[in-house]
Amino acid sequence: MQRNTTLNLPDKLVSRAKAYAAEHGTTMTAIIRAHLEAITSSGETRAADDPLLAYAQGQLSRTEAIRLLGLRDYAELLVALGDADLPMPSAPPHDIENQATTFAKLWRQS
């Protein structure tokens, strides 16, 4: 189960965080989730310690996972996921909603 949470953050911080997320091919949600997972971990192997696991859990962007794993491209990332028997990450609900909204707009225009 996932929950939407409202955060009260300074506008400048939000702007910097959005820019950082865009530059790194990720979302603010993924960044916040990764940090919360890191600070609340009970000591077991954390996804932050394994970029492939973090990517499979949606905590790391594709670009960042490829870089951290030293892979050439997305195809190698897919092979690594398969070799590790890890699933493809699911898109966050807000991304799916944005894609559906965009599709609906395009559909109406055609």
N, C-alpha and C positions, 0 to 999 in steps of 0.2 A: 504494500500500500504506500502511496506517496501522498504528501500533503503540501499544499501551497502555503508559504509563510511570508508575511510581510516584514521587511527589514527597513529600519529608518537609518539611512546613510546620507552623509553629506553629498551634495550634487557633484562636487569635484571628484570625490572618490569613485562615485558611480561612473562618471565619464572616463576616468583613468582605467577602471576595471573593464568597462565595455571595450575600450581601445585595446587593452591587453588581450582580452578574449578574442577579439577579431584578428589581431596580429598572430595569435597562436592557434587559430582555427578551432576554438572551443567556445563555450558559453560561460556566462557568470555562474549559472547554476552548477555546471560541472566543476568550476573552480572552487566554489563554496562547499560543494559536496566533498571534494577531495580533501580540503582542509579540515572539515568537520570529522571526516573519517579518520584522518591522521591524528587529530588531537584526542579523539575519543576511543581509539583502538585499545583493546584489552591486552595487547601484546602478541596476539597471534600474527601470522604472516599477513601483512597489510597489502592491499592492492598497490599502494604507493611504492612498495618495495619491488613490485613486479609490473613493469609497464604493460606487458601483454594482458595480464589480469585486469589492470586498471582500465585498459581500453575496452576489454570485453564487458566490463561492468559499467561502461559509459562514463567513467571518471577521467578519461584522458582523450584528447582529440586524436584523430587519425594522424595528422601531421606530427604531433608531439610523440605519439607512439612509434612511428616510423623512425623519427630522429633518435629517440632514446634507445631503441632496439638496434640501431645501426643498419636498418634495412634500406634497400634501394627505392622501393616503391610500394604502392598499395597491394599489388599482387603478392609480394613477399610477405606482407602483413597477413593477408588472407591465408597463405600457406602456413604461416606460423600459428595462427589461430586453429587451423585444422589439425596440425601436428600436436598441439597442446590440448586438443579436444575441448576448446573453448567456443562459446557461441559468439555470433556477431552481436555487437551492442545494439540495443533498441534505441530508437530516437526518443529523446525526452518528449513528454506529452505536449509541451508548448511548441516544439518543432513540428510535430505532426499537425497540430492545430493551425500553425502558420502555413504549412504546405497545403492543407485543405482549403484554407481561405484564399490563398493565391490561385489554386486550381479553380475554385468556384468563380473568382473574378475573371480569369482567362476564359473559362467556359462560357460565361455570360457575354463576353466580348466577341466570341466567334460566331 
